[in-house]
Amino acid sequence: MPYFDAASSAPLHPIARQALLAALDEGWADPARLYREGRRARRLLDAARETTAELVGCRPDELVFTSSGTRAVHDGIAGALAGRRRTGRHLVVSAVEHSAV
């Protein structure tokens, strides 16, 4: 799973900063809504998903943006468990795993 930030240990790349500011200016609305600003936000989100999917070599529908690394870990674990539900309902982790696990 690619991790596209520096865990708050480095400033944003200038291109990433420019994209973030554009998204804040133009894509601030809820992309699930049907009003004009929502549709614009949906187009921006879909374009970002398509570009990112192409960069990492997957289909856009296989890519999920999350609000944090913790959320990404939780979603990944939930997906792995759902995919293996026939083999059992238990997840075993060690003491050295990240606290999000």
Short mmCIF file of the C-alpha atoms (twelve columns), coordinates in Angstrom:
data_MODEL
# 
_entry.id   MODEL 
# 
loop_
_atom_site.group_PDB 
_atom_site.id 
_atom_site.type_symbol 
_atom_site.label_atom_id 
_atom_site.label_alt_id 
_atom_site.label_comp_id 
_atom_site.label_asym_id 
_atom_site.label_seq_id 
_atom_site.Cartn_x 
_atom_site.Cartn_y 
_atom_site.Cartn_z 
_atom_site.pdbx_PDB_model_num 
ATOM 1   C CA . MET A 1   0.000   0.000   0.000   1 
ATOM 2   C CA . PRO A 2   1.682   3.251   -1.068  1 
ATOM 3   C CA . TYR A 3   1.956   5.930   1.563   1 
ATOM 4   C CA . PHE A 4   1.922   9.374   -0.017  1 
ATOM 5   C CA . ASP A 5   2.964   11.622  2.813   1 
ATOM 6   C CA . ALA A 6   6.040   12.075  4.944   1 
ATOM 7   C CA . ALA A 7   4.227   11.447  8.243   1 
ATOM 8   C CA . SER A 8   4.320   15.185  8.991   1 
ATOM 9   C CA . SER A 9   8.113   15.144  8.968   1 
ATOM 10  C CA . ALA A 10  8.638   17.234  5.827   1 
ATOM 11  C CA . PRO A 11  6.924   20.176  4.149   1 
ATOM 12  C CA . LEU A 12  4.596   19.579  1.220   1 
ATOM 13  C CA . HIS A 13  6.210   19.327  -2.177  1 
ATOM 14  C CA . PRO A 14  5.433   22.544  -4.104  1 
ATOM 15  C CA . ILE A 15  3.315   20.672  -6.670  1 
ATOM 16  C CA . ALA A 16  1.375   18.907  -3.905  1 
ATOM 17  C CA . ARG A 17  0.850   22.255  -2.166  1 
ATOM 18  C CA . GLN A 18  -0.452  23.800  -5.386  1 
ATOM 19  C CA . ALA A 19  -2.866  20.878  -5.891  1 
ATOM 20  C CA . LEU A 20  -4.072  21.135  -2.286  1 
ATOM 21  C CA . LEU A 21  -4.721  24.866  -2.572  1 
ATOM 22  C CA . ALA A 22  -6.601  24.374  -5.851  1 
ATOM 23  C CA . ALA A 23  -8.708  21.653  -4.259  1 
ATOM 24  C CA . LEU A 24  -9.496  23.897  -1.301  1 
ATOM 25  C CA . ASP A 25  -10.488 26.738  -3.627  1 
ATOM 26  C CA . GLU A 26  -12.456 24.708  -6.163  1 
ATOM 27  C CA . GLY A 27  -13.307 21.376  -4.575  1 
ATOM 28  C CA . TRP A 28  -14.422 22.323  -1.090  1 
ATOM 29  C CA . ALA A 29  -17.924 20.914  -1.442  1 
ATOM 30  C CA . ASP A 30  -19.179 17.429  -0.630  1 
ATOM 31  C CA . PRO A 31  -18.514 15.315  -3.754  1 
ATOM 32  C CA . ALA A 32  -21.549 13.154  -2.951  1 
ATOM 33  C CA . ARG A 33  -23.937 16.098  -3.430  1 
ATOM 34  C CA . LEU A 34  -25.656 16.967  -6.695  1 
ATOM 35  C CA . TYR A 35  -25.460 20.755  -6.559  1 
ATOM 36  C CA . ARG A 36  -22.957 22.508  -8.845  1 
ATOM 37  C CA . GLU A 37  -20.114 22.786  -6.334  1 
ATOM 38  C CA . GLY A 38  -20.568 19.153  -5.298  1 
ATOM 39  C CA . ARG A 39  -20.375 17.989  -8.901  1 
ATOM 40  C CA . ARG A 40  -17.199 20.061  -9.373  1 
ATOM 41  C CA . ALA A 41  -15.691 18.463  -6.264  1 
ATOM 42  C CA . ARG A 42  -16.636 14.994  -7.625  1 
ATOM 43  C CA . ARG A 43  -14.877 15.745  -10.926 1 
ATOM 44  C CA . LEU A 44  -11.736 16.875  -9.093  1 
ATOM 45  C CA . LEU A 45  -11.791 13.808  -6.844  1 
ATOM 46  C CA . ASP A 46  -12.314 11.458  -9.785  1 
ATOM 47  C CA . ALA A 47  -9.468  13.120  -11.718 1 
ATOM 48  C CA . ALA A 48  -7.164  12.783  -8.698  1 
ATOM 49  C CA . ARG A 49  -8.123  9.126   -8.306  1 
ATOM 50  C CA . GLU A 50  -7.487  8.402   -12.005 1 
ATOM 51  C CA . THR A 51  -4.106  10.160  -11.983 1 
ATOM 52  C CA . THR A 52  -2.990  8.441   -8.791  1 
ATOM 53  C CA . ALA A 53  -4.199  5.031   -9.978  1 
ATOM 54  C CA . GLU A 54  -2.205  5.425   -13.169 1 
ATOM 55  C CA . LEU A 55  0.902   6.348   -11.157 1 
ATOM 56  C CA . VAL A 56  0.668   3.304   -8.892  1 
ATOM 57  C CA . GLY A 57  -0.514  0.896   -11.598 1 
ATOM 58  C CA . CYS A 58  -4.036  0.055   -10.534 1 
ATOM 59  C CA . ARG A 59  -7.587  0.758   -11.654 1 
ATOM 60  C CA . PRO A 60  -9.258  3.874   -10.209 1 
ATOM 61  C CA . ASP A 61  -11.927 1.729   -8.546  1 
ATOM 62  C CA . GLU A 62  -9.168  -0.141  -6.683  1 
ATOM 63  C CA . LEU A 63  -7.848  3.055   -5.098  1 
ATOM 64  C CA . VAL A 64  -9.213  4.521   -1.887  1 
ATOM 65  C CA . PHE A 65  -8.198  7.837   -0.378  1 
ATOM 66  C CA . THR A 66  -8.320  7.919   3.416   1 
ATOM 67  C CA . SER A 67  -8.104  10.714  5.945   1 
ATOM 68  C CA . SER A 68  -5.119  9.236   7.789   1 
ATOM 69  C CA . GLY A 69  -2.616  6.433   7.950   1 
ATOM 70  C CA . THR A 70  -4.524  4.923   10.849  1 
ATOM 71  C CA . ARG A 71  -7.706  4.809   8.783   1 
ATOM 72  C CA . ALA A 72  -5.784  3.200   5.917   1 
ATOM 73  C CA . VAL A 73  -4.442  0.491   8.254   1 
ATOM 74  C CA . HIS A 74  -7.927  -0.175  9.650   1 
ATOM 75  C CA . ASP A 75  -9.452  -0.402  6.170   1 
ATOM 76  C CA . GLY A 76  -6.655  -2.690  4.988   1 
ATOM 77  C CA . ILE A 77  -7.063  -5.047  7.919   1 
ATOM 78  C CA . ALA A 78  -10.851 -5.086  7.538   1 
ATOM 79  C CA . GLY A 79  -10.462 -5.898  3.838   1 
ATOM 80  C CA . ALA A 80  -7.973  -8.667  4.505   1 
ATOM 81  C CA . LEU A 81  -10.217 -10.203 7.142   1 
ATOM 82  C CA . ALA A 82  -13.262 -9.964  4.872   1 
ATOM 83  C CA . GLY A 83  -11.327 -11.689 2.098   1 
ATOM 84  C CA . ARG A 84  -10.383 -14.552 4.418   1 
ATOM 85  C CA . ARG A 85  -13.638 -14.893 6.340   1 
ATOM 86  C CA . ARG A 86  -13.957 -18.574 5.435   1 
ATOM 87  C CA . THR A 87  -10.693 -19.362 7.232   1 
ATOM 88  C CA . GLY A 88  -11.650 -17.781 10.553  1 
ATOM 89  C CA . ARG A 89  -12.508 -14.609 12.376  1 
ATOM 90  C CA . HIS A 90  -9.272  -14.041 14.316  1 
ATOM 91  C CA . LEU A 91  -6.405  -11.675 13.682  1 
ATOM 92  C CA . VAL A 92  -3.117  -12.278 15.448  1 
ATOM 93  C CA . VAL A 93  -0.639  -9.416  15.763  1 
ATOM 94  C CA . SER A 94  2.655   -9.094  17.566  1 
ATOM 95  C CA . ALA A 95  3.761   -6.570  20.168  1 
ATOM 96  C CA . VAL A 96  5.947   -4.804  17.609  1 
ATOM 97  C CA . GLU A 97  3.081   -3.811  15.311  1 
ATOM 98  C CA . HIS A 98  2.197   -0.142  14.918  1 
ATOM 99  C CA . SER A 99  -0.380  0.984   17.447  1 
ATOM 100 C CA . ALA A 100 -2.908  1.526   14.639  1 
ATOM 101 C CA . VAL A 101 -2.925  -2.224  14.017  1 
# 
